[in-house]
Amino acid sequence: MRRVVAQGTFDLLHPGHLHYLEEAAAMGERLHVIVARSANVTHKPAPVVPDAQRREMVGALEPVDEARLGHTEDFFVPIRDIDPDVIVLGHDQHHDEEALSAALAEEGIDCGVTRASAREGDERVLSTGRIVERICRQRC
């Protein structure tokens, strides 16, 4: 059975998240999603939605077989537990594929790394940042 891992913050779910997870699920038989803990999100503003609620919402999506929160101190703990065949990065995630592949090899974890495509041709808001900006413009 081919195990796939997708990971991210998943704050304020939107169609771009669903596209990412559907594409990741199509790459294997079982999709595991690691939801970043708020304390570990340092590359962008902290999530609006609490950790457990983000995990619950991601886990409720049809393409997802299992959703779990990331480890507070070691990114590789859930990766070792899942033992994936491939890690699928979102099209705009800040991770570098080559650096991640090297870090996985250094940890003795044998899995591929690939990147999902962007969802094209959609006028809807497809990023959490844009949703927050729209909320601020319209409600603040």
Long-range contacts (C-beta under 8 A, 24 or more apart in sequence): 1-28, 1-29, 1-30, 2-27, 2-28, 2-29, 2-30, 2-85, 2-86, 3-28, 3-29, 3-30, 3-32, 3-82, 3-83, 3-84, 3-85, 3-86, 4-28, 4-30, 4-31, 4-32, 4-84, 4-85, 4-86, 4-87, 4-88, 5-31, 5-32, 5-33, 5-34, 5-79, 5-82, 5-84, 5-86, 5-87, 5-88, 5-111, 6-31, 6-32, 6-33, 6-34, 6-87, 6-88, 6-90, 6-116, 7-33, 7-34, 7-35, 7-36, 7-70, 7-87, 7-89, 8-33, 8-35, 8-36, 8-90, 8-93, 9-35, 9-36, 9-41, 9-44, 9-47, 9-54, 9-128, 10-35, 10-36, 10-54, 10-57, 10-58, 11-47, 11-48, 11-49, 11-54, 11-128, 12-48, 12-49, 12-128, 12-131, 12-132, 13-57, 13-58, 13-61, 14-124, 14-125, 14-126, 14-127, 14-128, 14-131, 15-119, 15-122, 15-124, 15-126, 16-90, 16-118, 16-119, 16-126, 16-127, 17-58, 18-61, 18-63, 19-116, 19-117, 19-119, 20-88, 20-90, 20-91, 20-116, 21-58, 21-61, 21-63, 21-64, 22-63, 23-88, 23-116, 23-117, 24-63, 24-88, 24-116, 25-63, 25-64, 25-65, 27-86, 27-88, 27-114, 28-85, 28-86, 30-65, 30-66, 31-63, 31-64, 31-65, 31-66, 32-65, 32-66, 32-67, 32-68, 32-78, 32-82, 32-84, 33-58, 33-59, 33-64, 33-66, 33-67, 33-68, 34-67, 34-68, 34-69, 34-70, 34-78, 34-79, 35-67, 35-68, 35-69, 35-70, 36-69, 36-70, 37-69, 37-70, 37-72, 39-72, 40-70, 40-72, 43-94, 44-129, 45-129, 45-132, 48-132, 76-104, 76-107, 76-109, 79-104, 79-107, 79-109, 79-111, 80-107, 80-109, 83-109, 83-111, 84-111, 85-111, 85-112, 86-111, 86-112, 86-113, 86-114, 87-111, 87-112, 87-113, 87-114, 88-114, 88-115, 88-116, 89-113, 89-114, 89-115, 89-116, 90-115, 90-116, 91-115, 91-116, 91-117, 91-118, 92-118, 92-127
